């Protein structure tokens, strides 16, 4: 073969055509085109150069030379921006910071001549400016007591503080509510410990944000002034005979003037000044100290959420009947004690004084208030003996005591409630004790006198004085004078709770921290609003104002809660949000009370509906619901009269068409239901598996996208939220306002409200299906699954 034949043939144009490119490289080019689909032209050109096919030279694409002037003119704006960014500085820079980095030092000298000449003028101006300014106070100076008091006084101007605020702020989560900084829950997250304390021990909560209002005048005038704000159907009012003697503390719901059943404010506690058997405040010698011109006095404990509105209306009502109204906002404190060991704990802390050990107070100014109340010695001794004699007290009973300074018995280390709980008489079955069995003057106390309260606050020993006396007492008790031990005497009132073991302690202002620390050292566990709400849920009661659906504070709280839930929903990415149209959720964030009423729309209107507070009707409805759980002969007897009762309630529901009934729910199986869960009515087919086996319940079918509708947001009308336009497969009768897994019964529990009309229709379905339990269906907003729960009617609602 010749040399000409052995030479390699020249490449032809066919080798550079796209058809000649291999299949792997062709797929690579297609991926490149997809990647550069939305890129600018400059990026595409650069990528095309780097991804040239084999055989194409770069010289055919790139220019051999560029013009410098043309290139600079085309990028003059970019060069200008770059130079401006390099020369400009972000933030304020001092003269020392303007130095080059190799000339900077960690500590700058005060001598300006160490800087370059161009920076000395700026450095001199900085020095002159620093001389005129005030020097920041050191931490040691800030922590001085005088400076701390001034700082705290400045911070309390915007929002109110309780006397125990500093103690709570170091140990609990605080939140601004109703014009106060209120403790929410402890930082230790001890939910189980709080439950054990309220179930087997003692839990203490500072309720001093409740404000006391005093009404003084004749008994008829006070009852006449309070009549437009209360109603007899809600329970005994202030003019009930059982409360006029002052032995019991009452509770009633307040409404707007003449607006019953609409316009509810909320529950209020009231207490009359005590009377003896002759109808004269005991003892007669203290009439001058308590005001001889005022025949009776009534205390009202108002929640801060409606305090201003109620006081304005009460002032106008009292002026018409010649009744004086005064606020005791900074004169009284109130503690709440929950648990069966509350009584033994209070008996161990409250050291009642004896008349034989009282000082003469002739020359001492520390006990002037006791010398003025010369008729209280016998009453104090009688109340002290009664307090230690009785172990169980009737509900709502009131005890007046005069105790010594609780700091005298302050232990060195915190005690445990194990010894007290083992000897607690309340853990056993309580004996039957009536109010008539207690002495007449047990509820009498010098705390009713405004001058006494002021003197008790002014004559309190300071911490420095008390520590000196306690040191002397521990070293040589026989050398301590009698005045040193009993000079600080404190009158107080104890009010028994209406439901469950527990007390409320009413103190004069200025003594809250002394009693609080002493009670904590004796074993009481502290809690906040979350612990009270958890306790209310465990005992089957709604909590005010969080669970009040028709009151003025409850509507405001529900609105703020809906805004918070909506903002949390909008902060999540769209792909992580719940699909409310598919879940058939009509009201994603608020509770559509007005929408579930028969003949109403789906929009959430807070006007028109109200809570049924008629005690007689609620008791009849409770008995009718409980009849489905009866067994044997009682069940057959109740079933015969059940039809008549249901027909009677149907007629009643027509007149109370826009009313809601408070209910308590317990799950039959699995499931924990939170705020906003729907309470739905079961059908005849749903009730059969619920009676025979523990069924999971029906499932809500997933709706299509055509059921979606856009509505404006609650917080921002410019934004929209998608919700469902179709109703769920089961009729919604109400909503859950609070729910949690109960530590007492080991299942999910909840409180809520149901429409009275739909509740009566549900009773008819239960009767026709011959159900053995009064069950309903519950479903969370985030779930398709319905679950069965047993329903009970709450009669004595606290909202």
C-alpha positions in Angstrom: 0.0 0.0 0.0 1.3 3.4 -1.0 1.9 6.4 1.4 -1.0 8.3 -0.3 -3.3 5.5 0.5 -2.2 5.3 4.1 -3.0 9.0 4.9 -6.0 9.7 7.0 -8.9 11.2 5.0 -9.9 14.8 5.8 -13.0 15.3 7.9 -16.1 16.1 6.0 -19.0 18.4 6.9 -21.2 15.4 7.7 -19.2 14.7 10.8 -20.1 18.1 12.4 -23.8 17.9 11.7 -26.3 17.2 14.6 -27.2 13.9 12.9 -23.6 12.8 13.4 -23.6 13.6 17.2 -23.8 10.4 19.3 -27.1 9.6 21.2 -25.6 10.2 24.7 -24.4 13.6 23.7 -27.7 14.5 22.1 -29.5 13.8 25.3 -27.0 15.9 27.1 -27.7 18.8 24.8 -31.4 18.4 25.4 -30.9 18.6 29.2 -28.7 21.7 28.6 -31.5 23.4 26.6 -34.0 22.7 29.3 -31.7 24.1 32.0 -31.1 27.3 30.0 -34.7 27.8 29.0 -35.3 30.8 31.4 -31.7 32.1 31.4 -30.6 35.4 29.9 -28.9 35.6 26.5 -25.4 36.2 28.0 -25.6 33.0 30.1 -26.8 31.0 27.1 -23.8 32.3 25.0 -21.3 31.3 27.7 -22.9 27.9 28.1 -22.9 27.3 24.4 -19.2 28.1 24.1 -18.4 25.6 27.0 -20.6 22.9 25.5 -19.5 23.1 21.9 -19.7 19.8 20.0 -16.5 18.0 19.1 -14.8 19.4 16.1 -15.9 23.0 16.3 -13.1 25.4 17.2 -13.6 28.2 19.7 -11.9 30.6 17.2 -15.0 30.4 15.1 -17.2 31.8 17.9 -15.1 34.1 20.1 -13.7 37.4 18.7 -10.0 37.7 18.3 -9.9 41.1 20.0 -12.2 43.6 21.9 -12.2 47.4 22.0 -11.2 48.6 25.4 -13.1 51.9 25.2 -16.2 50.2 23.9 -16.0 47.6 26.6 -15.6 50.2 29.4 -18.4 52.4 28.1 -20.8 49.4 28.1 -20.0 48.7 31.8 -19.5 52.2 33.2 -22.6 51.9 35.5 -21.3 48.6 36.9 -17.9 50.1 37.6 -19.4 53.2 39.2 -21.5 51.0 41.6 -18.5 48.9 42.5 -16.4 52.0 43.4 -19.2 53.5 45.4 -19.7 50.3 47.4 -16.0 50.1 48.1 -15.7 53.7 49.3 -19.0 53.9 51.3 -19.3 52.6 54.9 -22.2 50.9 56.5 -23.2 52.4 59.8 -21.5 55.0 62.0 -17.7 54.8 62.0 -15.4 56.6 64.4 -12.0 58.1 63.6 -10.2 55.0 64.9 -12.4 52.8 62.7 -11.4 54.8 59.6 -7.8 53.8 59.9 -6.3 51.1 57.6 -6.5 47.7 59.1 -2.7 47.4 59.6 -2.8 50.6 61.8 -5.8 49.6 64.0 -5.3 48.6 67.6 -7.6 46.9 70.1 -7.4 49.8 72.6 -7.4 53.3 71.2 -5.4 56.0 72.9 -7.0 59.2 74.3 -4.1 61.1 72.7 -5.3 62.4 69.4 -1.7 63.0 68.2 -1.3 59.2 67.8 -3.8 59.4 64.9 -3.0 60.7 61.4 -3.4 64.4 60.9 -6.5 64.0 58.6 -8.4 62.2 61.5 -7.4 64.3 64.5 -10.2 66.8 64.0 -12.9 64.1 64.0 -11.3 62.5 67.0 -11.4 65.8 69.0 -15.1 66.2 68.2 -15.8 62.7 69.4 -13.9 63.4 72.7 -15.9 66.6 73.3 -19.1 64.8 72.6 -18.4 62.0 75.0 -17.5 64.5 77.8 -21.0 66.1 77.6 -22.8 62.7 77.7 -23.7 60.9 81.0 -21.8 57.8 81.9 -23.8 54.6 82.0 -24.5 53.3 85.5 -22.8 50.1 86.5 -24.6 47.0 87.4 -23.8 47.4 91.1 -25.4 50.9 91.0 -28.4 49.6 89.2 -29.0 46.9 91.8 -29.2 49.2 94.7 -32.6 49.0 96.4 -33.4 52.7 95.8 -32.6 52.5 92.1 -34.5 49.2 91.8 -37.6 50.7 93.3 -37.5 53.7 91.0 -37.0 51.4 88.0 -39.9 49.1 89.0 -42.2 52.1 89.6 -41.4 53.3 86.1 -42.2 49.9 84.6 -45.4 49.5 86.5 -46.9 52.6 85.0 -47.7 51.0 81.7 -49.1 47.7 83.0 -50.1 46.7 86.6 -48.0 44.3 88.8 -49.3 42.1 91.5 -47.4 42.1 94.8 -46.0 38.8 94.0 -44.9 39.8 90.5 -41.1 39.7 91.1 -41.4 36.2 92.6 -43.4 34.9 89.7 -41.3 36.6 87.0 -38.3 34.6 88.1 -40.1 31.3 88.0 -43.0 31.5 85.5 -43.9 32.6 82.1 -45.6 36.0 82.3 -48.1 37.5 79.9 -49.9 40.9 79.6 -53.6 40.3 80.2 -56.4 42.6 81.3 -53.9 45.4 82.2 -51.7 43.1 84.4 -48.7 41.0 84.1 -50.2 37.6 84.9 -48.4 34.3 85.5 -49.3 31.7 82.8 -47.5 28.5 83.8 -44.3 27.5 85.7 -41.0 27.2 83.7 -40.5 23.7 84.9 -43.3 22.3 82.7 -44.7 20.3 85.6 -48.2 19.5 84.4 -48.3 16.2 86.1 -46.9 17.7 89.3 -49.6 20.3 89.2 -52.2 17.7 88.8 -50.9 15.7 91.7 -50.9 18.8 93.8 -54.5 19.6 93.0 -55.6 16.0 93.4 -53.7 14.9 96.5 -51.8 17.9 97.8 -52.3 21.7 97.6 -51.8 24.1 94.7 -51.8 27.8 95.3 -52.5 30.6 92.7 -52.4 34.4 93.1 -55.8 35.7 92.1 -55.2 39.3 93.2 -56.0 40.6 89.7 -59.7 40.3 90.8 -60.7 43.8 92.0 -63.0 44.3 95.0 -65.8 46.9 94.8 -67.6 47.9 98.0 -71.3 49.0 98.0 -72.5 50.7 101.2 -76.0 51.7 102.0 -79.2 50.1 103.2 -79.9 46.5 102.4 -83.0 47.4 100.2 -81.1 50.1 98.3 -78.1 47.8 97.5 -80.5 45.0 96.3 -82.4 47.5 94.2 -79.1 48.8 92.7 -78.0 45.2 91.8 -81.4 44.0 90.5 -81.0 45.2 86.8 -77.7 43.4 86.4 -78.8 39.9 87.7 -81.6 37.5 87.1 -83.3 34.9 89.4 -83.3 32.1 86.8 -79.4 32.1 86.8 -79.3 31.2 90.5 -79.6 32.9 93.9 -78.8 36.7 93.6 -77.5 39.1 96.2 -80.9 39.4 97.9 -81.1 35.6 98.7 -81.7 34.9 102.3 -78.8 32.4 102.6 -76.3 35.1 101.7 -77.7 38.1 103.6 -76.3 36.9 106.9 -72.7 37.0 105.6 -71.9 33.4 106.4 -71.7 32.3 102.8 -70.0 33.8 99.8 -72.2 33.8 96.7 -71.7 33.9 93.0 -73.9 35.2 90.2 -73.6 36.2 86.5 -73.7 39.9 85.7 -75.5 41.2 82.6 -75.8 44.6 80.9 -78.5 46.7 82.5 -81.8 45.0 81.6 -80.3 43.0 78.8 -80.9 39.4 80.1 -80.3 36.9 78.5 -78.0 38.8 76.2 -75.1 41.1 77.0 -73.4 38.9 79.7 -70.4 40.3 81.5 -69.4 37.2 83.5 -69.5 35.7 86.9 -69.0 37.8 90.0 -68.4 36.8 93.7 -70.2 38.7 96.4 -70.1 38.8 100.2 -72.2 40.7 102.7 -70.8 42.2 105.9 -71.8 39.8 108.7 -74.9 40.2 111.0 -75.6 38.6 114.3 -79.0 37.2 115.3 -80.4 40.6 116.2 -79.4 42.0 112.8 -76.7 44.3 114.2 -73.0 44.1 112.9 -71.1 42.3 115.7 -69.8 43.4 118.0 -71.7 46.6 118.7 -68.6 48.3 120.1 -67.0 48.5 116.7 -69.8 50.3 115.0 -67.8 53.6 115.0 -64.8 51.9 113.5 -66.9 50.4 110.6 -69.1 53.4 110.0 -72.3 53.8 112.0 -74.1 55.5 109.2 -73.8 52.5 106.8 -76.2 49.8 107.7 -74.9 47.2 105.3 -71.8 46.7 103.1 -71.5 44.4 100.0 -68.2 43.3 98.4 -68.1 42.4 94.7 -65.1 40.7 93.3 -64.9 41.7 89.6 -62.7 40.2 86.9 -60.4 42.8 85.3 -61.7 42.0 81.8 -65.0 43.7 82.5 -64.2 45.8 85.5 -64.4 49.3 83.9 -67.7 48.6 82.1 -69.4 47.2 85.2 -68.2 50.0 87.5 -69.5 52.6 85.1 -73.0 51.0 85.0 -73.0 50.3 88.7 -72.1 53.9 89.5 -75.1 55.2 87.5 -77.4 52.6 89.2 -76.1 53.3 92.7 -76.5 57.1 92.4 -80.2 56.6 91.7 -80.8 54.8 95.0 -78.4 56.6 97.3 -75.7 53.9 97.5 -72.0 54.7 97.8 -69.6 52.8 95.6 -65.8 52.6 96.2 -63.1 50.6 94.6 -60.7 48.6 96.8 -58.3 48.0 94.0 -55.0 48.3 96.0 -56.4 47.4 99.5 -57.0 43.7 99.3 -55.2 40.6 97.9 -56.6 37.2 97.1 -55.0 33.7 97.0 -56.7 30.5 95.7 -55.9 27.1 97.2 -56.9 23.9 95.4 -56.5 20.3 96.7 -57.5 18.2 99.7 -54.6 19.3 101.9 -55.6 23.0 101.7 -57.2 23.1 105.1 -54.3 21.3 107.0 -51.8 23.5 105.3 -53.6 26.7 106.2 -54.0 25.6 109.8 -50.2 24.9 110.0 -49.3 28.3 108.5 -52.0 30.6 110.0 -51.0 31.1 113.7 -54.1 32.6 115.2 -53.4 35.0 118.1 -54.9 34.7 121.5 -56.4 37.5 123.6 -54.2 36.6 126.6 -51.1 37.2 124.5 -52.2 40.5 122.9 -50.1 43.5 123.7 -51.5 46.4 125.6 -50.5 48.8 122.8 -50.5 51.8 125.2 -47.2 53.3 124.0 -46.6 51.3 120.8 -47.7 52.6 117.5 -47.3 49.2 115.8 -50.6 47.9 117.0 -52.9 50.9 117.1 -55.6 49.2 115.0 -56.0 46.5 117.6 -56.3 49.0 120.4 -59.1 50.7 118.5 -61.0 47.5 118.0 -61.5 46.9 121.7 -64.5 44.6 121.2 -62.8 42.0 119.0 -60.9 40.0 121.6 -63.8 37.5 122.4 -64.6 37.2 118.7 -61.0 36.4 117.8 -60.8 33.7 120.5 -64.0 32.1 119.4 -63.1 32.0 115.8 -59.6 30.6 116.6 -61.1 27.7 118.6 -63.7 27.0 115.9 -61.0 27.1 113.2 -58.9 24.4 114.9 -61.9 22.4 116.1 -63.7 21.7 112.8 -62.0 19.7 110.1 -64.6 20.0 107.3 -66.6 23.1 106.4 -69.7 23.6 104.3 -69.2 24.9 100.7 -69.0 28.7 100.4 -68.6 29.2 104.2 -66.7 32.2 105.4 -64.2 32.2 108.4 -62.7 35.4 109.8 -59.4 35.2 111.7 -56.7 37.4 113.2 -53.3 35.8 112.8 -49.7 36.7 113.7 -46.9 37.5 111.3 -46.4 34.4 109.2 -42.7 35.1 108.9 -42.3 34.1 112.6 -42.9 30.5 111.7 -40.9 30.5 108.5 -38.9 27.2 108.3 -35.3 27.1 107.3 -35.9 24.6 104.5 -38.9 23.9 102.4 -41.2 21.3 104.0 -43.0 18.4 102.3 -46.7 17.8 102.3 -46.3 14.1 102.9 -46.9 14.4 106.7 -49.7 16.8 106.3 -51.4 14.7 103.6 -51.2 11.5 105.6 -53.0 13.2 108.5 -55.5 15.1 106.2 -59.0 14.6 107.3 -60.4 15.7 104.0 -59.0 12.6 102.2 -61.7 10.6 104.0 -65.4 10.9 103.5 -66.5 14.4 104.8 -69.1 14.5 107.5 -72.3 16.4 107.0 -72.0 19.9 108.4 -74.5 22.7 107.9 -73.9 26.4 108.0 -76.3 26.6 111.0 -73.9 24.4 113.0 -71.2 27.0 112.8 -71.0 29.9 115.3 -72.8 33.1 114.3 -69.7 35.4 114.5 -67.4 33.0 112.6 -67.5 35.2 109.5 -66.8 38.5 111.5 -63.5 40.2 110.8 -61.9 43.6 111.3 -60.8 43.4 107.7 -64.1 45.2 106.7 -62.8 48.5 108.2 -60.8 50.7 105.7 -58.9 52.4 108.6 -57.9 49.0 110.0 -56.6 47.8 106.6 -54.5 51.0 106.2 -53.1 50.7 109.7 -52.3 47.0 109.2 -50.3 47.9 106.1 -48.5 50.9 107.7 -47.5 49.0 110.9 -46.0 46.0 109.1 -42.4 45.4 110.2 -39.8 45.8 107.5 -37.6 42.9 106.5 -34.7 44.5 108.4 -36.7 45.0 111.6 -38.2 41.5 111.4 -34.8 39.8 110.7 -33.3 41.5 113.8 -36.2 40.4 116.0 -36.1 36.8 114.7 -32.4 36.6 115.3 -32.9 37.6 118.9 -35.8 35.2 119.3 -33.7 32.3 118.0 -30.8 33.0 120.3 -32.7 33.7 123.5 -36.5 33.3 123.3 -37.0 34.2 127.0 -35.5 37.6 126.5 -37.9 38.6 123.6 -40.6 40.9 124.8 -44.3 40.0 124.2 -44.8 43.0 121.9 -42.0 41.8 119.6 -43.9 38.6 118.9 -47.5 39.9 118.6 -47.0 43.4 117.4 -47.8 42.5 113.7 -51.3 41.2 113.7 -53.1 40.6 110.4 -56.9 40.2 110.0 -58.0 38.0 107.1 -61.0 36.1 105.6 -61.2 32.5 104.4 -63.9 31.6 101.8 -64.6 27.9 101.1 -64.9 26.8 97.5 -68.3 25.7 96.2 -67.0 22.7 94.4 -64.1 20.5 95.5 -61.8 21.0 98.5 -60.2 24.4 98.5 -60.2 27.9 100.0 -59.7 31.5 99.0 -57.6 33.7 101.3 -58.3 37.4 101.4 -55.5 39.6 102.9 -54.9 43.3 103.4 -52.6 44.8 100.9 -48.9 44.8 101.7 -48.9 41.3 103.2 -49.0 39.2 100.1 -45.3 38.3 99.8 -45.1 37.5 103.6 -47.9 34.9 103.4 -46.9 33.7 99.9 -43.3 32.8 100.8 -44.4 31.2 104.1 -47.0 29.0 102.3 -44.4 28.0 99.7 -41.9 27.0 102.4 -44.6 24.9 104.1 -45.1 22.8 100.9 -47.7 24.5 98.7 -47.1 24.2 94.9 -47.6 27.3 92.9 -49.4 27.6 89.5 -50.7 30.1 87.0 -53.7 30.5 84.7 -53.0 27.3 82.8 -53.0 25.3 86.0 -56.4 26.8 87.0 -57.8 26.1 83.5 -56.5 22.5 83.7 -58.1 22.1 87.1 -61.4 23.5 85.9 -61.4 21.0 83.0 -60.6 18.1 85.2 -63.6 18.9 87.4 -65.8 19.4 84.4 -66.2 23.2 84.4 -65.6 25.8 81.7 -63.0 28.5 82.5 -63.8 32.2 82.4 -63.2 34.1 80.1 -61.5 31.6 77.8 -64.5 29.4 77.5 -67.3 32.1 77.7 -68.8 32.3 74.2 -71.4 35.1 74.7 -69.8 37.4 77.3 -68.1 40.6 76.3 -64.6 39.5 77.5 -65.1 36.0 76.0 -65.9 37.4 72.5 -62.8 39.6 72.7 -60.6 36.7 73.7 -62.1 34.5 70.9 -61.3 37.2 68.4 -57.7 37.6 69.5 -57.3 33.8 69.5 -58.7 33.5 66.0 -56.2 36.2 64.8 -53.3 34.3 66.4 -54.3 31.0 64.8 -54.7 32.7 61.4 -51.3 34.4 61.6 -49.7 31.0 62.6 -51.4 29.4 59.6 -50.2 32.1 57.1 -46.6 31.8 58.4 -46.4 28.2 57.1 -45.5 27.5 53.5 -48.5 26.9 51.2 -47.6 23.2 50.8 -47.5 22.7 54.6 -50.9 24.3 55.3 -54.0 22.3 56.0 -56.5 22.0 53.1 -59.7 23.2 54.7 -61.8 22.6 51.6 -60.9 18.9 51.5 -61.4 18.7 55.3 -64.9 20.3 55.0 -63.9 23.0 57.6 -66.2 26.0 57.2 -64.7 28.1 60.0 -60.9 27.5 59.9 -59.9 29.8 62.8 -63.0 31.1 64.6 -65.9 29.2 66.0 -69.1 29.7 63.9 -71.7 29.7 66.7 -74.3 31.7 64.7 -73.7 29.6 61.6 -74.8 26.3 63.2 -78.1 27.6 64.5 -81.1 26.5 62.4 -81.9 29.1 59.7 -78.6 30.9 60.0 -75.7 31.4 57.5 -72.2 30.1 57.9 -70.6 33.5 58.8 -69.4 33.8 62.4 -71.6 36.6 64.0 -71.2 37.2 67.7 -74.6 38.8 68.0 -77.9 37.0 68.5 -77.0 33.8 70.3 -76.6 33.4 74.1 -75.7 30.8 76.7 -78.6 29.0 78.5 -78.1 29.8 82.2 -81.5 28.8 83.5 -80.7 26.3 86.3 -84.1 24.6 86.4 -84.0 23.9 82.7 -80.4 22.7 82.8 -81.2 20.3 85.6 -84.1 18.8 83.7 -82.0 18.4 80.6 -79.2 16.8 82.6 -81.7 14.2 84.0 -83.0 13.5 80.5 -79.4 12.9 79.2 -78.5 10.7 82.1 -81.5 8.5 81.6 -79.8 6.9 78.6 -77.1 5.5 80.9 -79.6 3.9 83.4 -79.9 0.1 83.7 -82.6 -2.4 84.6 -86.0 -1.4 85.8 -85.1 2.3 86.2 -84.2 2.4 82.5 -87.6 1.1 81.4 -89.4 3.5 83.8 -87.4 6.4 82.5 -87.9 5.4 78.9 -91.7 5.7 79.3 -91.6 9.4 80.4 -88.7 10.2 78.1 -91.0 10.8 75.1 -93.0 13.4 77.1 -89.9 15.1 78.3 -88.5 15.3 74.8 -91.7 16.8 73.4 -91.7 19.3 76.2 -88.1 20.3 75.4 -89.0 20.6 71.7 -91.5 23.3 72.6 -89.0 25.0 74.9 -86.3 24.9 72.2 -88.6 26.9 69.9 -88.7 29.8 72.4 -84.9 29.4 73.2 -83.9 28.9 69.5 -80.6 30.9 69.7 -79.4 29.4 73.0 -76.4 27.1 73.7 -76.0 24.5 76.4 -72.6 23.9 78.2 -71.6 20.3 77.9 -68.8 18.0 79.2 -67.4 15.4 76.9 -65.4 12.1 77.6 -64.1 10.1 74.7 -65.2 6.5 74.5 -61.9 5.3 73.0 -58.9 7.0 71.5 -58.6 10.6 70.6 -57.8 14.0 72.2 -59.9 16.9 70.9 -58.6 20.5 71.0 -60.0 23.9 70.7 -62.2 24.2 67.6 -63.2 20.5 67.3 -66.7 20.0 66.0 -69.5 18.3 68.1 -71.6 16.5 65.5 -74.8 14.5 65.7 -74.7 10.7 64.9 -77.1 9.1 62.6 -79.1 5.9 63.3 -76.4 3.8 61.5 -73.6 5.4 63.6 -75.2 4.5 66.9 -75.2 0.7 66.4 -71.5 0.0 66.4 -71.0 2.5 69.2 -73.2 0.4 71.5 -71.8 -3.0 70.5 -68.1 -2.5 70.1 -65.6 0.4 70.4 -65.8 1.6 66.9 -63.5 4.4 65.6 -66.5 6.2 64.1 -67.3 7.4 60.6 -64.9 9.1 58.3 -65.4 12.5 56.6 -65.0 12.0 52.8 -62.4 14.2 51.1 -64.1 16.9 49.2 -63.0 18.1 45.8 -61.4 21.5 45.0 -64.8 22.8 43.7 -66.0 23.2 47.3 -63.4 25.8 48.0 -64.3 29.5 48.5 -62.0 32.4 49.3 -62.8 34.7 52.3 -60.8 37.7 53.5 -58.5 37.2 56.5 -59.5 38.4 59.9 -56.3 40.3 60.6 -55.7 41.7 57.1 -58.6 42.1 54.7 -56.2 42.4 51.7 -55.3 38.7 52.1 -57.6 35.7 51.6 -57.9 32.3 53.1 -59.5 29.3 51.4 -62.2 27.5 53.3 -64.9 24.9 52.5 -68.2 26.0 51.1 -69.9 22.6 51.7 -71.0 21.4 55.2 -69.5 18.1 56.6 -71.2 14.8 56.3 -72.5 15.0 59.9 -74.6 17.8 61.3 -72.5 20.2 63.4 -74.3 20.9 66.8 -71.5 22.8 68.6 -67.8 23.3 69.1 -65.2 22.3 71.7 -63.6 25.3 73.6 -61.0 23.4 75.6 -59.8 19.8 75.5 -56.9 17.8 76.8 -55.9 14.2 77.8 -57.1 13.8 81.4 -54.5 12.6 83.9 -57.4 11.7 86.2 -59.4 9.4 84.1 -56.8 8.5 81.5 -58.8 9.6 78.4 -59.6 12.6 76.3 -61.9 15.1 78.0 -63.3 18.4 76.7 -65.8 21.2 77.4 -67.9 22.8 74.8 -71.3 24.2 73.9 -74.2 22.8 71.8 -77.3 24.3 70.3 -80.4 23.5 72.3 -82.5 22.8 69.3 -80.0 20.4 67.8 -79.5 18.8 71.2 -83.2 18.0 71.5 -83.2 16.5 68.0 -80.2 14.4 69.0 -82.1 13.1 72.0 -84.9 12.0 69.7 -82.4 10.0 67.6 -81.0 8.4 70.7 -84.5 7.4 71.9 -85.4 5.9 68.5 -82.2 4.0 68.2 -82.5 2.7 71.8 -79.0 3.8 72.6 -77.6 2.8 76.0 -75.3 5.8 76.1 -75.6 9.5 75.3 -72.9 9.6 72.6 -72.0 12.3 70.0 -69.3 12.5 67.4 -66.2 14.7 67.7 -63.7 15.7 65.0 -60.7 17.9 65.0 -60.1 20.5 62.3 -57.0 18.6 61.1 -58.6 15.2 60.8 -61.1 13.3 58.7 -61.9 10.8 61.5 -65.0 11.2 63.7 -64.8 9.6 67.2 -67.5 8.8 69.8 -67.7 10.7 73.1 -70.1 10.6 75.9 -71.9 13.9 76.6 -73.1 15.4 79.9 -74.8 18.6 80.6 -73.1 21.1 82.9 -75.6 22.6 85.3 -73.6 24.9 87.6 -71.5 26.6 84.9 -68.9 29.1 86.1 -69.2 31.3 82.9 
